[in-house]
């Protein structure tokens, strides 16, 4: 957490746990941005997406590809925008020391957060596989012996009502408990013109508890349990068609102009899918921790994590009033993690963390396709995919002070992954109408050419060594420079939505990223000015690419296949600034520059059956410039305290689709937020606005080659009022 250093002593000191031990942000030789508990209390964040402005070179979107919020998190141009659970994230979301292994549900709600840390660049030493681009670490408050708490009630545009609260107190001298709860209901910002009603309603509820037991001064035990459930309309897709697309030429569902959805408006849909809140996402999470102080600055810690999710959604992907392509995707996910750490702190020349890590996950998806784009009115096909991952790792990262000013950091991690996959197709049913009643023909998978039938799972394993070396030098007590080399990788695996046996059984390999970085950390003017920065060069090898390729004989005629097809170079610089010119005013800002280019890329990108040189494509979600500038002015007025905050977050023009579809491309966007608050004693009333410039950029886009493209916009301008009570 961040500790206040005193109202008249400049900026607060930011204490982080990015390296699995408590440290001052300014002492770390790496690119990290952080929000303290005090920062978060003055913000109106809904979920992880709102933290993108806190760090340069970061884009976070909800890709609208499933219930519960499917995260597309990109740091320095590296990320993943896919709902499939077979696709490992490239940026890790870590929640109270537990890594979330799927994109679905990773847009965690901003409830009871005490600290947010954004680590840029590969984190292969301490966080391991699938932290290639970086890590977003979310930490919650600890139970307290004193009676403390916070409650906030919010009303926003689109009839959005939010209520959240946390309370903590001591039960006995050695036992403290904390309870959290949240509720959110909204009518959503999309209107369905086909069904003449709002088309993105949702209800969210969450309950949680944590017990902290300290039987001795040396021993600390804690256990927490959280339950969350969302019921919602399935996310909305808008059809954005070219004149040559099949949905336009064959069905008359044409865009009125280039880049305009068939509805004519980005917040109006034409889909005929269900909008009765029958989509759902349910999460159960349990975390157990034991920490023991061994003395002499040594500490041992054990962390157990368990996460289980269930979800289901019948989703209209074609975005038209016709049933051309829809899916039903019930899925189940389960992960268990075990981690042991031995750390040494103190003021001696050597500090370190040494650990072991076990990962075990399994998921099943029962996919059903509803296809009306062929000659028949309706065809349904089904597929069940079950995949499992077992992984173990050992890691070390230590600092050695060669002199009082010079520090060497060395880290390494060895990881072994083992994955299995089994895929089986179900029967194909053909109906005489668009209703799924009384099929006129049923084709069993054993008779359908091209169907996948597997009696046993296929298996594959990989091992990786990911080192890190850093050298830092303190020129003064307030100025430090560092040089860093680190390596990260994203695990290999099996395709999660194959249409052919070869795609189901042939694995793709891990991808690796080497990061070379020079940076500095500095504070000036009696800690009233903090400026941190870095320049970097990253080398991407065996880059995993998802290609939409022909699959003759299958029910859809095509499949999505992951291959190791590309190399890329990503380079740029970042600056992070915080200033307090006088006690009432705090300024903050950041700027990031990114030059991301494929060095080589050979693949069948146009679904012709022939691979070509595709290195001319631009990397998705990699704008050249991102920046944020904000200010907070706080002053005592009458019986209370008044403050006003505002910020502008800029994201430069960037590609959204893999094939750089010019109709689904974002220009530069200015996301402006502002709030006015007044606090009397422990009660605060706030009025706020988000995306005040009403930017309607695309948050997702996908091309089905020659058939259609779909997209979804970011949330429009929103305003609201909030009442916060602390005690």
N, C-alpha and C positions, 0 to 999 in steps of 0.2 A: 504494500500500500504506500501511498505518498504521505509524508509527514509534513505538516505546516511548520515552517521555520520561524514564523513570527511575522506579524502584519507589516512591520517596518523594516524587514530584513530582506527585501527583494523577493525573488522567485522561490517557490516551494521546491524542496528537494524531491526528486522523483526516484523512488526506490522500486526496483523491478526484480522479478524472479525469472528473467528470460533464460538464465543458465542454471535453473533448478536450485538456486541459492539466492539469498537476499543480497542485492548489490545496488550501488548508486548508478543510475543511468549514465552519468558522465564518466564513469570509470570503465565502461565496456567498450572494447574495440570492435564495434560492429554497428550496422545500421538498424536502429531501433527507435520507434516513436511510441509514446505512452500517454494514456489518459488516466489521471488519478481519480480517486473517489470524489474529491471536490470538483473536478472538472465534470464528471458524469452527473453530479447532482444538479448542475446548471444547464444541462442539455436535455433534449427531448427525443432521444434515440428510441426508435421502435425495435430495431433488430440490428444484426451485424452489418447490414448495408450502410447504416449511418456512420460507421467508423471509418469509411474510406477517406473522408476528408481529413482525418487526423494524420495521414501519412502520405508522402509523395509517391508517385508511380504505383498507385493502388486503384483498382476498379472492382467494385462488388455489385453484382446484379442478382436478382431472382430470375432465373431463366424460364419460369412459368411452365415447367415440364412435369409437374407432379405436385401433389398436395404437401403441405407442411413447410414450403419454402425450400427450393432447390438452389443451392449457392453456386454462383460462378464467380470465384475469387481469383483475380489476376494481380500478381505483384511483379513489377518489372517485365510485363508482357508474358508471364508464365502462369498458366492456370488451366482449368478444365470447365467446360460448360456442357455437362451431360448428366442426364438423370440416371443412367444405368449404373447399378451397384457393382457391376464388373469393372467399371472405370474408376481406378483409384484417384483421389484428389491429388492435385499438384501443389496446393497450398493447404497446410494443416490447420484445422480449427481445434484448439485445445481448450477444454472446458474443465476448470478445476483439476488440472493435471491429467485429464483423460482426453486422448486423441479421438476425434469423431471420424470414423472410417468410411463414411458415405456422404455424398453431396446433399442428399435429401435430409432435411432437418438441421443442416449446418447453419442456416440463418437463424441462430438462436436469438430469442427475444431478450431485450435489454432489461432483465429483471434482477434486482439485487446485485448488480455488478459493482465491485470495489476497485477494479483495475482492468484496463485493456492495454495490451502490448502488441505492437505490430513489428515483427522481425522480418526484415527484407533480405532476400538472398537465401541460398540453400542452407538448411539447418540439419544436415545429414549426421552430425555428431551426436547431438543431444536428443533430437526428435526423430531422426532416422528416415525410413522410407516414406515417400509421398509428402515430404516437406521441401520439394525441389525449389519452388518459388519463394517459400518463406512460411511463417507461422503467424496466426492470429490467436493470441492467448487471452482467455477470459477468466478472471478470478472473482469469486464472490466473497462477501464479508464473512467473518467468523462469528460464531455465537459469543455473546458477552455475558459476564456475570451480572452486570447492571441491566436494568430494564431499559432497553433502547428499541427504537423502531422507526419506520417510515411508512406513510401511506400516501398514495397519489391517485386522484380521480381526474380523468381527462375526457373532454368532449372535443371531437374534431369534425371537420367536414365529412360528408358522405355518411352522416349519422353514425359516426364511429365513437363508441364508448369504451373507455379503458379504466380498469381499476386494478391497482396492484399494491401489495403491502408486505412488510417484513417486520417481525417482532422477535426479540431475543431477550432471554433472562436466565438467571441462575436457578437451578432446582435444588442443588446442594452446594457446599463449598467447592466441590471438585467437578460438578456437572453443570453444563450450560446447554441450553437448547435454542434453536431458531426455527421459526415457521415462516414460510413464504406462500403467497397466493397471488394469482393474477387472473383477470378475465378481460376479454376483448371481443367486441361484436361490431361488425361493419357491414354496410350495404355495398361496399366496393365502389370503384370508380369507373367500371365498364357498364355500358348499356347494351342489351341485346335487342336489336330491332326486329329480328325474326320472331322472337317470343314476347316482345313488348314488355320487358321487365329488366331490372338490374340483374347482371350476370356474373357477379363476383362476390357474393355474400359469403361471410365466414363467421364462425364463433370459435374462440380459443379459450381454453381454461388450463390452469396449472396450479399444482399444489406441491409443496416440498417441505422437508424437515431435515435438520441436522443436529446431531448430538455430539458435544465435545466433552471428553472425560479426561481429566488430568489427575490420576491417582497419586503421582509424585511429581516433584519439580522436574525430574528428568524424562518422565514418560507422558506422552500425549496420544490419545486415541480419539478418532472421530469416525462417524458413519453418517451418510446422508442418503436420502431417497427423494427422487423427483418424478412426478407424473405429469405429462402434458398431453392434451388431446385437442385437435383441430377438426372441426366439421365445416366444410366449405363447398361452394361450387367449384367444379374442376377449373383449373386455370384456363384463361381464354387465349386462343390463337386467332390471329388475323391473317387472311389470305392476301398475299402481295404478289400479284401475278404479272408475268410478261405476256405480250400478245401471242407468243409461240408456245406458252405452257399448255399442257393437255387440258387442265381444268378450265382454261379460257376457250380454246378451240373446240373442245368436245362437249362442254357443259355450259358455256356462256357465262362463266363466273370470272369476268375480266375486271382488272383494275381500271378505274376511270382515267388514271394518269400514272406515269412512272413514279414509283415510290409511294403510291397512295394505296391503302388497302381497298378491297372490293366494296367495303361499306362506305368508303369516302371519308372516313374519320378514324383516327387512331384509337379513340375511346368508345367506338361503336362496333359491336360484333354482329355477325350474321349467322353464327353457328346454331345448329339444331340439337346439340348435345344437352344432356340433363343439367338443369340449373336449380336443383332443389336441395343443395347442400348435402348430397349423398357421397361426396368425396371426403376422405378422412385421413388423418395422420395421428398415430398414437405412439407415445414414447414412455418407456420406463427406464430410469437410470438409477443405479446404486453405486456409491463410492465409499470405500473403507480405507482409512489411513492410520498408520501407527508410526510414531516418531519417538526415537530414544536418544537422549543426549549422553554420549559416551564419555564426555569430559575431554579436556585438552583440545577443545575446538572440533572434536569429531562428533558426527551425528549420523545415525542410520535411520532410514525411512522405508516403509513398505506401503505400496499403493495398489489397491484392487479396484478395478472398474468393471461395471457390467452395464451394457446398453442393449435394449430390445425395442424394436419398432415394428409397427404394423401400418399398412397403408392400402388405400384402394381409391381408384378414380376411373370413371368412364370419361375419356377426354376426346373432344372433337378437334382433330388436328387440321382438317381441311379448311375450317373457318368459313364454310359456306352453308346455305340452308339445306343442302343435300347431304345424304350420308355417303360420302366418298371415301373417307378414311378416318375411322375412329378406333380407339383401343380401350380395353379394360385391363388394368394392371395391378391386381392385388399382389402385395409383396410383403415378405417378412424378413427382418434382419436381426442378427444377434451377434454381439461381440463381447469378448472377455479379455481383459488385460491384467497382467501382473508385472509390477516393477519394484525392484529393490535398489536403493541408493545408499552409498556411503559418501559423505561429504566432509571436507575439512575446511573450516573457515579461519577466522582469526587474522592477526596482523603479521604472521610469520612470512618467510619468503615463499612458501609453497601453500597454495590452496587448490582444491580439486573436488570433482564429483566423479564417482565411479559407480557404474550401475549395470544391471541386467534386466532384460525386458522380454516378456512373452506375450504374443498376440494370437487370438483364436477367433475367427469369425465365420459366419455361414449365412447365406441368404437364399431365398427361393422366390421366384417371380412366376406367376401363372398368367401369361400374356394371352389375350384374345383380341384378334383383329376383326374389325367390321369394315369390309371393303365393298364399295359400290362403284368403283371407277372402271370395272371391267364390263363385259357385255351383259352380265347378269345383274338384276336389281340389287342383290345382296349376297355376299360370300363371307363366311366366317372361317377363320383358322385359329388354331391355338398352339401354344408352345409353353412347356415348363422348363425353366432353367434353375439349376441349383449349383452354387459354387461355394467353395470353402477355402479359407486361407489360414495357414499356421505359420507363425514366424517367431524366431528368437533372435536376440541381439545382445551384445555386450558393448559397453561404451565407456569412454574416459575423456574428460576434459580438465586440464589443470593449468594454473598460472604459476609461473616461477619468476620472482623478482630478482633479476640479475644484479641490478643496483636499485637505489631508491627511485630512480626515474625510468629505468628500462625494464619492461616486463615481457616475457615470452609466454605465449599460450599455445599449447599443443593438445589436439583432440583426435579421437579416432573412434569409429564404430564398425563392428562386423555384424552383418545381418544375413540370416538365411531364411528364405521364403519358400513355402511349399503350397501350391494351389491345385485344386481339383475342380472339374467341371463336368456336369452331365446335362444333356439337352435331349428332350423328346418332344416331337411334334404330335399334336392331336389330330382328330378328324377334321376334314374340310366339309362344311355344309353349304349348300347352295339353296337359296330361297327364291320364290317367284315374285315376292314383293319386298319392300324395304323393311318389313316386320320380321323379327326372328321367331317365326312360328311355322311349324310343319314344313321342314325342308323337303324340297323336291328331289334332292340328291345328296347322299352322304358318301364321302370318299374316305375310307380308312387310311391311316398313314402308311400302312404296309403296301397299299395299292397306289398311293400317290407318288409319282416320280419326283425325286429330289427331297422327299421328306427325311428328317433326321430322326433316327432311332438308335439309341445307345443303351446297351445292356449294363454297362459299367462306366464310371467316370474316367476321364483322362486326367493325367497328372503331369506336373512339371515343377521344377525347383530351380532357384537361382541363389547365388551368394554374392554379396557386395561388401567392399571395404571403402568407407568414406572418411577421409582424413580432413584435418583442419590445422593450419598453422597461422599464428598472428604474432606480430611484434608491435608493441606500443611504447611510446616515449612521452613522459610528462615534462614539457618544457618549463612549465610553472605549475603551481597548484591548481590553476584554472584552465590550462591549455594542454591538450594531449593530442598526439597524432598516432595513427596506426596503419599498418599494412597487413592485409589478410588474404589468405587463399583457403577456400573451402570447397568441398565437393558434396553434391547431393544426388539422389536418384529416385526415380519413381518405378515402382515394381512392375514386372511383367505380368502376364495373365492370359486369360482366354476371352474371346469375344462373347458378349452377353446377349446379343440378339442376332445370331447367325441364321442364315437361310439354307446353307449348304453344309454338308458333313465336314468338308475341309476347313471351313471357317470355324466350326464348332470344336475341332480337335487339334488344330495347329496353333500353338501359343505364339504370342508376341513377346519380345524381350524387354528388359528394363531400359530406361533412358537415363542418361547421366548429364550432369551440369557442373562445370567448374567455374568458380567465381573468383576473380582477382579484384581486390578493392583497396583503395587508399582513402583514408578519412581522417576527420579531426573532430574533437569535442572541445568546446570552449565556453567560458563564462567571463563577463566583464562588468565593470561599473558596479562593484559590490553586489554581484549576483542579480543585477537588474536586467541584464541582457545575456541570453543563452543562444549560441549559434553552433549547430552541428552540421556536418556535411560529409559527402563521400563521392568519389568517382569510381566507376566499376566497369569491368569487362567480363561478360559471361559467355562460355562456350558450351553449346548444347549439342549432344551427340545421341544418335539412335532415337531421335525425337519421334514419339508415338503420334501417328496421325490416323484419324477416323475417316475412311473413305466410303462413300455411297457408291456401290458397284453393282453391275447386273448380276442377277441370280436366276437364270432361266429355269423354268420348271417349278419354281416355288410359288406360294400363294400370292406374294406381293411382287414377284419378278425382280427383286433387288434385295440387297442386304447391306448392312453397315459393318465394315471390317477394319480392325485396327492393325496397322503395320508400322514397323520401324523404318521410316522413309526419309527422314530429313536431318540436316544439321543446320544450326542457326547461331548467329552472333548477336548478342544483346549488350549494348553499352550505353552509358549515360552518366548523369550526376544527380545529386539530391542535396537540398539544403532544408534545414529545419530551424525555425527562429521563434523564440519566445522573449518578450520584453515587457518590463514594468517600469515605464518612464517615471511614473509617480504612483503613489499607493492606490489611487482610485482607478487607474487604467492599466489593463493588461492587453497586450497585442500578441498575436500568434500568426504564424504563416509557414508555408512550406512550398517548395517548388521542385519538380522533377522533370528531367529530360531523358528521353529514351529513344535510342536508334536500334530497332529490332528488324533483322533481315535474315531470310533463309540463305544459307551458303550453298546448300544443295538440297534438292527435293525431287524425287522421281516416283511418280505414282499415277494411277488411272483416275485422275481428278474429274474427268468429264463423263465417266461411266460408259466409255466406248469399248471397253475390253482391251485397250492399249494404254500402257503407261507412257507418260511424257515428262519432260523437264518442267517442273512446276515451281521452280525457285523464284519466278516473277511474282508470285502471290505475296500479299502482305500478311503479317501475323495478326491474328485477331486480338482485340482489346489491348492494343499496344499504342496508345496515342503518344506522339512525340512530346507533348507538354501536358503536365498536370500541375495545378497550383491551388493553394488555398490561402486566403487572408481573412483574419477575423479580429474582433476586438470586444472587450467587455469593460464597461464603465460601471463602477459600483460606488455608491455614496449613501451616507446616513441621511434620511429625510424624515422629519417628524419623529414618530415613535418607532420607526422601523428602518429598514435598509432597502434601497432601490437599486436595481441594476438593469442595464440594457446590453444585449449581446447581438452580434451580427456577424455573418461570414459569407463569403462567396467562394465556392469550390468550382474550379474550371477543369474540364476534361477536354483535351484536344480532339480533333477529328480522328476517327478510328473505324476499322472494319468490325462488323459484327458477325458476318457469316464466313465460313471457311473458304468459300469460293469468291469472296469479295464482291458479292452481289451489290451493284451500285444502287439498287432500289431499297436495300436494307443496310444503309451505311449511316453512321452518326457524324454530323458536323460537330464543331466545337459547342460545348454546352456549359452554361453558367448556372450552377445550382446555388441559389441565394436563400439563406435562412436567417431569421431574426426572432428575437423574443424580448419581452419587457416583463420584469418581475418585481414584486414588492413583498418583503418579508417583515412581519411583526411577530416578535418572540419566535415561535417555532412554526408559524403558519405562513406559507408562501402562496401568493396568487400570481399566475403567469398567463400571458397571452403570447402566442407564438405562431410563426408561419414557416412553412418548408417549401422549397422549390418555388419561391415567389416569382421567378421569371417564367414559370409555367413551361419549362423545357419538356418536350415530349419525345426525347430520344428513345431509340429501340433498346430494350434490355436483353432481347434474344432474337436471333434470326437463324433460319435453317432452310437449305435448298434441297429439294428432292428433284434431281436433275431432269429437266424437261417436263416435269409433271406439275409442280407448284412449289411455292415458297411460303413459309409462315413466319410471323413475327409477333412481338408483344411490346408495348411501350412501358416506360418507367412511370411511376405514380405522378399525377399532375399536381398543380398547386394545392396545398393543404394548409389550413389554419385551425387553431383550436385554443381552448382555455384549459388550464390545469390548476388544481389546488393540491398543494403538498403539505403534509403535516409530519413533523418529526418530533420525537420525544426520547 
